[in-house]
Amino acid sequence: MGHPRTALVIHGGAGRYKSGMTPEKERAFHAALNEALLQGHQVLRLGGSALDAVERAVNSLEDCPLFNAGRGSVFTHNGKIEMDAAIMDGKNLCAGSVAFVTSIKNPITAARAVMERTEHVMLVGPGAEEFARDAGVTIVDPSYFFTEARWESWQKIKNQEHTELNLGTVGAVALDQHGNLAAATSTGGMNNKKFGRIGDSGIVGAGVYANNRTCAISSTGHGEYFMRLCSAYDISALMEYRGLSLEEAAQEAINRKMHDLGGTGGIIGVDRVGNVTMDFNTDTMFRGYVKTDGVTWTGVGDDVTHKEFRT
């Protein structure tokens, strides 16, 4: 018999975005989030795996230029696109990751190929792209990733000696009918970043983590803090070793530990019985979820109505 519950939670990044949010743009974000939820839920509804569901949902978000991942990735200081992504299977703790890639259309699909077709966890740069090409993952000309909005944003800060945290990293976590968990995260990194910087999105335990004993987590925000705190794994560990609920562990990780260090961001999570959480300490996190009933919910802004949706 199958597991009685399914759940899919997604995010499209966390940050400070209110000043640039028009009603029209807000509607566009809701529509894009809803489409990703429908794509992933279709997999779960038909009895598919959590792994397939998170890959499908993240593919949808990577293909949307509104988000800082895949098609909508931000530019580096040198005017290039450098993307990171990671995926993890809670059933067996297998994981795959790519980083510093410039021509892979859907980095999360390449990350899954690393997990399933190699003995490694992370591949980076030209080697990751060579592997992805050999594995049949879609490769595109770097011009595919050019969007006017990202170009204009980069133009405004490219001569300044700082990077800019760009809202839009994407991720998904899921529980399937068989009781398996999975998590996935994909990003274009920081606007105007230098020196081959890699953030948390491609790092297992920081930007992504899944364990059937506890939960599946995807992170978004200022990656250096998630790496220093191993935030995604920390939530799982708080549940396993201290007996905290998913919501309690997420609050501890994001609103106490990260807050105390001065870090900003958020996480999405689902536990092994289908409870979901979407916690953030910024003014905005694009987010949404869908459970077994197929009713989607999406949010933009600083509301905390997700606390009403526990099972």
N, C-alpha and C positions, 0 to 999 in steps of 0.2 A: 504494500500500500504506500502511496505517496505521502509526503509531508503535507499536513493540512493547510499550511500557510505559505504564501510567497510575498516578497517585498522587493522593491527596487527604489533606491534613493539616488538622486543625482545632484551635482552642483556645477555651477558655471563661474565660480570664482568668488572671492570675498575681498572687500576693500572699502575705500571711501569714494563714492560715486554719485552721491545725491545731486550735486550741483550740475552734473551733466545729463541727468535723467529727465527726458521729456516723456509725456504720456504716450506718444507714438513709439518711442524707443522701448519704453517699458512693456508695451503690448507685444513688440517684436521679441523681446526676451522671453516673455511668458509663452509665446507661440513656439519658440525654438526649444525651450525646456519641455513643453508638453509633447512635442514631436519625439524628442529623445526618450521620454517616458513610454510613449506608445510603442516605439520600436523595441525597447527592452522588454516591456510587459508582454508583447506578442510572443517573444521567446519563452518566457516563463509560463504563459497561459497554455502553450502547446506542449509543456512538459520538458522544455529545454533546460540546459544547465545555467547556473548562476554565472559561470565563466562566459558563456555565449551571450548572456543578457547584458553584462557590463561592457563587453566589447562592442556589442551592437549600439548601446546607448552612447558610449563615448565616441564611436565612429560618427554618429549623428551630430554630436557637438563639435567634433574636430572638423567636420565638413561645413559648419556654419561660421561665417566670417565675424559674427558678433563676439566670439569667445577667443581668448588668447591661447589657442591650441590649434594645431593643424592649419587650416586655411586662414585663420585670423591671427596667426602668431605675430608677436611684436618684433621689431628690428633690434639687432645688436648695435654697438657703437660703430661697427664697421659696415652697417647697412645690410646685414645678412640675417637669415632666419636660422635659429638653432633651437631644436626641440628635444624634449625629454619625455619619457613615458614609462610606466611600470604597471604590471598586472600580477595578481596573486590568487592562488587557488587555496581556499580554506580547508579543503578536504585532505590535502597532502602537504601543505605548506610549500608547494612549488611556486616559483616566481620567475618573472622575466622582465628585463628592463633594457631600454635603449636611451642613449643620451648624446647630445651634441650632433644630432642628425639634421640634415639640411634639405633632403630630397625625398623623404618618405611621406607619402600622402597621408597615411594614417599610422602614426607612430605606435599607437596602442596595439595594432595588429602585428607590427614588427616585434613588440615586446612579448606578445604571446608566442610568436614563432621562436624567439630565443628560449622561452620557457619549455616549449614542447619539442623542439628539434635540436637542442644543444645540451651539453652538460653544464652550461654556464648560467649565470643569473643576469649579468650586465654586459652589453656590448656598446661601444661608443664610436662616434665619428665615422670616418670612411670605412672602417671594418664592419661596423653595424650596417651601413648602407650596402656594402658588398654582400653581406649575409642576407639582408632583406631581399635584395634583387634575386639572389640564387634561390631563395625560399618562395618566390612568386608574389611577394608583397608589392603593391603598386608603387612605382617610382615616378616622380614627376619633375619637370623642370622647376628650379627654384622660383621662377616667375609666377608659378601657380599660387604662391603664398602672398603675393603682393596685394594689399588692399589700401585704398586711398586713406581711410581713416587711420590705420596704423602708421602709414608713411607720414601723415601730417602730425601725428602725435610725436613721432621720433624727431621730426624736423624741429619741433619746439624745444627739445631738450638735448639734442645731439652735441652741442658745443659746451654743455655744462658738464662739470666733473662729478656727476652723480647718476645713479640708475633710478628708475621709477618703477615701483610696484604696480603692475598693470592688472587690474581686475580681469579675470576671465579664464584662469586655469580650470580645467574640467575634470570631472570624476564621476564614478558610479560605484555603488555597492549593491549586492543582491543576495537574497535567500531564495533557493529554488524548492520545488516540490519534494525533492529528495533530502532536504535538510542541509544542503551544501551552501557555503558562503563563498563569495568572491569579491574582489575589489580592484579598481583600475583608476589611474590618474594620468593625465596628459597635459602638457604645457608648452608654451612658447617662451617661457622664462620672463626675465625682467627687461623692460624697455631700456635700451641703451647700455646693456650689460657689456662688460669687457672681459678679456683674458680667458675666454672659454669657461666662464662661470656656469656651474651646474647646480640646480636647486634641489628641493626635496622631492619633487614629483617622480623622479626616476629612482629614488632611494627607498628600498624596502625597509619598513619600520618607521620611516619618517613621513613620506608622502602617501604610502599605501601599506595596508596590512590586512590579512584575512586568516582566521583560524576557526574551524568549526566548533571548537570548544567554547568560543567566546563571541566574536563579532567580526565584521568587516568594516574597514575604515578607509576613507579617502580624504586627504588634506588639501587645503588651499590657503594661500596667504604668503607671509614673508618666510621663505623656505629655510633660511639659515636657522631660525628659531625652531622649526619643526625638526631639523636635523640635530640640533644641539640637545633637544629634549626627547628625541625618538618618539614623537607624539603619537603616531598611529599605533606603534607597538605598546606604548605606555598605557593607552586606553585598554587594550586587550589584557595587559598584565594586571592592571588595577582590578579588572573584573575577575581574572583567574585566581589571583593571589590574595586580594583583599575582599573579594566577594561583593564588589560594588555593582550596581546596575549599569547598563550602558549609559543612561543619562547622567548618573552620578559620576562615572568615570570620565565622560566627555567634559562635564563641568570642571572637574578637577584639573584635567589636562589643559583646557583652553582658557577658562576663566580664572584659574588660580595660578598654575605653574607658568603658562605662557604670559599671562597678564603681568605677573610679578617680574618677569624678565624684560618686559616692554615689547613683547612680540605681538603681532596682529595676524588674524586669520580665522579660519574656521574648519570644521570637519563635518562630514556626514557619516552616519553609521547605521548598521542593522545588526541585531544580535541573532542568536541561533533559534529564537522562537518568534522572530518577526517584529520585535519592537524597533522603532526607528528613532534617530535623533539627527538634528541639524543645528549645531551649536557654533556661534561665532562671536567675536569680540570687536567686530568692525561695524560700521553703520549699514553695510550692505552685504548680503550673500545671495546670489542667484541660486535657487534650490527647488527641489520638488520631489515628490514620491508618489508611488502607486502600489497598492497592495492587491490581495487576491481578488477583490471585487472589481478591479479595473478602473476605479474612479481616480483620476489624477488630481494632484494638488501642486501648485507652483507658487513660489514666493519671491518677491524682490523687496529689499528694504530691511528695516530693523525690527520688524514685528517678531514676536516669539510665540505665535499661535501654534507652532508645531508641538508644543507641549500638551496640547489637547488631543493629539492623535496617537497616543500610546495604546497598545492593545493589552 
